[in-house]
């Protein structure tokens, strides 16, 4: 008899809202300290500058408002865990939109402040059950808000990597939600129970086909910290590099996740 299917993870909408707004505020606090020279620095995102990256961080949040401006879909036709695998489809359009906005916005601090205020109003006015047309399909607002934690944490890390010494903090709840969503996405991509992936203190998932582990120490274990996991899942860090730098530990013949990563890029 096959094992029972795991119930999808749930996220508290109020905590997710707080996390998204807190992470946006942390970025804004850092951005207001950046000099013109720092805003012109290159990033690890192709040929985007820091200015374009900051604008894109704002776009990750304004995506909610753009979706709310569209007619509500008739029914939900996707689930939260489909989202990580659908993010690359609109890359060219996102790049063009980002560059255009970056050229038009003179005051990034005021721009991010306005985005935060607008998001608060939108979340006050619309229930979490309101369906949105997203790049992955029709999702409830509460679920789509969880995806914003991934966007904000990932790009906060990109910002820190681009500006030496900046060190924008990651909100704990935002980091937790992003870690869990991407860990669960791995379990969707490689279903099974032979390998245990641990990302303390936020996530543990079973994945990869093979003999299912039931008790005692698992024979195949992967363990890493949340930011390293997020970098692996989004292609910021290569699996082999993470192993070589002892940023991840992997034991067992089914503990090599190199062929499964990244999950999104």
Secondary structure, 3 states (H helix, E strand, C coil): CCCCCCCCCCCCHHHHHHHHHHHHHHHHHHHCCCCHHHHCCECCCCCCEHHHHHHHHHHHHHHHHHHHCCCCCCCCCCCHHHHHHHCCCCHHHHHHHHHHHHHHCCCHHHHHHHHHHHHHHHHHHCCCCCEEEECCEEEEHHHHHHHHHHHHHHHHHHHHHHCCCCCCCCCHHHHHHHHHHHHHHHHHHCCCCCEEEEECCCEEEEECCCCCCCCCCCCCEEEECHHHHHHHHCCCCCHHHHHHCCCEEEECCCCCCCCCCCCCC
